[in-house]
Amino acid sequence: MENEQKKRIHTSIKDEVLIEKRRTEMIQGAVRLFKEKGFHRTTTREIAKSAGFSIGTLYEYIRTKEDILYLVCDRIYLEVQRQLGPFQQREASIEGLIEAITQYYMLVDSMQDEMLVMYQESKSLPKDALDYVLAKEIEMAGIFENLLSGCVELDQMKFSPKEIKLLAHQIVIQGQAWAFRRWVWRKDYKIEDYIKMQTNILLNGMLS
């Protein structure tokens, strides 16, 4: 999975700062529309209008609507790596695992709409882009897998490699569930409540 290559999105613009700015505006506009109308019913012209610029300007930064969806997905993984990457450089511990879970779940909360769009619409990506997105999903779970493995090495937990892999994916899924089930959970819980309860359930199950 690590060999999957990041897709290069065509642009005729050379200014990297401007590219980042315009694509951020494009992502924000697209997410609103994809959430409301769905990927297939949204047009690039509508995305340009929602982002605040012309269709001609939009095509200076992307070639297809699928490019925009890919950028939505990649933005999530870039943020995950930025916030959770440092945990890979630290010695694993129960405390570090809890901190990483908290940070990841808070990230999901801050990118709820992006997460929802990614999982509803990523099937519309071309194969090379979808392969990259799936590889990034595995990589994201791998961060937690490494933390869990470190805790096992310190004899803070006792799990087999297969159990560690499963638990790592469960942590990721429980975080993402906050975006999928927010329509019912937000009536009763704040994100801080959700993190505390999910972490307690997870650790009580691990340490029992």
TASULLIN-V630366 format. One record per pair of residues at least 24 apart in sequence whose ideal C-beta (glycine too) atoms are under 10 Angstrom apart, sorted by the first residue. I is the first residue (numbers start at 0). J is the second residue. Records with the same first field share a line. If there is no record, write none. Layout:
I->J / J
//
This chain:
0->130 / 131 / 133 / 134 / 135 / 136 / 137 / 138 / 141
1->134 / 137 / 138 / 141
2->130 / 134
3->127 / 128 / 129 / 130 / 131 / 132 / 133 / 134 / 135 / 137 / 138
4->127 / 130 / 131 / 134
5->69 / 73 / 76 / 127 / 128 / 131 / 134 / 135
6->65 / 66 / 69 / 70 / 72 / 73 / 124 / 125 / 127 / 128 / 129 / 130 / 131 / 132
7->66
8->60 / 61 / 62 / 63 / 65 / 66 / 67 / 69 / 70 / 73 / 128
9->58 / 59 / 60 / 61 / 62 / 63 / 66
10->58 / 59 / 60 / 61 / 62 / 66
11->58 / 59 / 60
12->56 / 59 / 60
17->59 / 60
18->59 / 60
20->60
21->50 / 51 / 52 / 56 / 57 / 59 / 60 / 61
22->50 / 60 / 61 / 66 / 67 / 70 / 71 / 73 / 74
23->50 / 70 / 74
24->49 / 50 / 51 / 52 / 57 / 60
25->49 / 50 / 51 / 52 / 56 / 57 / 60 / 61 / 66 / 67 / 70 / 71
26->50 / 67 / 68 / 70 / 71 / 72 / 73 / 74 / 113 / 116
27->51 / 71 / 74 / 112 / 113
28->52 / 57 / 67
29->57 / 61 / 64 / 67 / 68 / 70 / 71 / 113 / 116 / 120
30->67 / 68 / 71 / 74 / 110 / 111 / 112 / 113 / 114 / 115 / 116 / 117
31->112 / 116
32->67 / 116
33->64 / 67 / 68 / 71 / 112 / 113 / 115 / 116 / 117 / 119 / 120 / 123
34->111 / 112 / 113 / 115 / 116 / 119 / 120
37->116 / 119 / 120 / 123
38->64 / 65 / 67 / 68 / 71 / 116 / 119 / 120 / 121 / 122 / 123 / 124
39->64 / 120 / 123
41->67 / 68 / 120
43->67
63->125
64->123
65->120 / 123 / 124 / 125 / 128 / 129
66->124 / 125 / 128
68->116 / 117 / 120 / 121 / 123 / 124 / 125 / 128 / 132
69->117 / 121 / 123 / 124 / 125 / 127 / 128 / 129 / 131 / 132
70->128
71->110 / 112 / 113 / 114 / 116 / 117 / 120 / 121
72->113 / 114 / 116 / 117 / 118 / 120 / 121 / 124 / 128 / 129 / 131 / 132 / 135 / 136
73->117 / 128 / 131 / 132 / 135
74->110 / 113 / 117
75->106 / 107 / 110 / 113 / 114 / 116 / 117 / 132 / 135 / 136 / 139
76->117 / 131 / 132 / 134 / 135 / 136 / 138 / 139
77->135
78->106 / 109 / 110 / 113
79->103 / 106 / 107 / 110 / 135 / 138 / 139 / 142 / 171 / 174
80->135 / 138 / 139 / 142
81->106
82->106 / 109
83->139 / 142 / 143 / 146
84->142
86->142 / 143 / 145 / 146 / 149
87->141 / 142 / 145 / 146 / 149
89->146 / 149
90->149 / 152 / 153
91->145 / 146 / 147 / 148 / 149 / 150 / 151 / 152 / 153 / 155
92->146 / 149 / 150 / 153 / 155
93->146 / 149 / 150 / 153 / 155 / 156 / 202 / 205 / 206
94->150 / 155
95->146 / 149 / 150
96->143 / 146 / 147 / 149 / 150 / 155 / 156 / 170 / 198 / 201 / 202 / 205
97->146 / 194 / 198 / 199 / 201 / 202
98->146
99->142 / 143 / 145 / 146 / 170
100->143 / 146 / 170 / 171 / 173 / 174 / 194 / 197 / 198 / 201 / 202
101->174 / 190 / 191 / 194 / 195 / 197 / 198
102->174 / 194
103->139 / 142 / 143 / 170 / 171 / 173 / 174 / 175 / 194
104->170 / 173 / 174 / 175 / 176 / 177 / 190 / 191 / 193 / 194 / 197 / 198
105->174 / 177 / 190 / 191 / 194
106->174
107->171 / 173 / 174 / 175 / 176 / 177 / 178 / 179 / 181 / 190 / 193 / 194
108->174 / 177 / 178 / 181 / 189 / 190 / 191 / 193 / 194
109->190
110->178
111->175 / 177 / 178 / 179 / 181 / 185 / 190
112->178
113->178
114->174 / 175 / 176 / 177 / 178 / 179 / 181
115->175 / 178 / 179 / 181
116->178
117->175 / 178
118->175 / 178 / 179
119->179
136->168 / 171 / 175
137->164 / 167 / 168 / 171
139->167 / 168 / 170 / 171 / 174 / 175
140->164 / 165 / 166 / 167 / 168 / 169 / 170 / 171 / 172
141->167 / 168 / 171
142->167 / 170 / 171
143->167 / 168 / 169 / 170 / 171 / 174
144->168 / 170 / 171
146->170
147->205
150->205
155->205 / 206
156->202 / 205 / 206
157->205 / 206
158->205
162->205
166->201 / 204 / 205
169->197 / 201 / 204
170->197 / 198 / 201
173->197 / 198 / 200 / 201
//
